[in-house]
């Protein structure tokens, strides 16, 4: 396993027990929580998800240098207020390394 694959695997493992919670800065709109399961495939973690509003989808997590790129695709829309959170190629910056 390459260093990049190891890092993706570690990131995917670190996200597994977490329950992502998203919210607009001003507090308006839906605030979905999500759960899911996935696996590491090459240099990416691929997963399925379901949020607390009943939306479902698929996603990937890729490393891009020091950044992490997350893509979320909605498969079933139960609450369209959450769609603003589910996009392709969301670049996340690391805020610190352990």
Buried (B, 14 or more C-beta within 10 A) or exposed (E): EEEBBEBBBEBBEEBEEEEBEBEEEEEEEBBBEBEBEBEBEEEBBBBEBBBBBEBBBBBBBBBEEEEBBBBBEBEEBEEEBBEEBBEEEEEEEEEEEE
